[in-house]
Amino acid sequence: MMGTKIKICGLMSERDINYANSLSPDFVGFVFVRGSRRYVSPDIAANLRMRLLTSVMTVGVFVNEKFENAINMTRQVVLDIVQLHGQEDDEYIISLKEITRKPVIKAFNVESIKDVDRAVDSPADFILLDNGTGGTGRTFDWTLVRNIERPFFLAGGLNPDNVEAAVSATNPYAVDVSSGVEKECVKDFEKMQNFINAVRKGRK
């Protein structure tokens, strides 16, 4: 599929999976961060993954997870991609890539051009540029990322109303949304559909 790809993060239920199967985003994310309201156990995620269309890639989101745990969970759930949202260093990223043979997305909080430069230098396969540690529901200054020359996921405060403008302004490899397609803290089909349609409308 050409143009900006779409990741819907924080799927938790069979209903969420049914929505994804109907709408066909490029990626879905499972959050393995204890304490997060979107946390799912590896067992639940593995069951949900079995119900997901094989055309949709699965991403596991970790925050400062013990290295061996991240490897084991990646294998148990049969994840396609690993996403790191904590203070994982370059050695962690490189070793995880080598052992799992899976692409790695590393998330960065963007407040200044220095943050962007640090992200660009990451050994991860993809970088994810966000506002805060994820799930803040707020955007950041998109002008900071207009000249990035490597593929990146754009996150932070995206929703059906602003994502077309975000895609047009930054031309990201992919956009990542969670709370922006929820109603009363659960995934909403109409919002997911509107978000996906808006991204496809804004693709270059």
Disulfide bonds with the S-S distance in Angstrom:
none
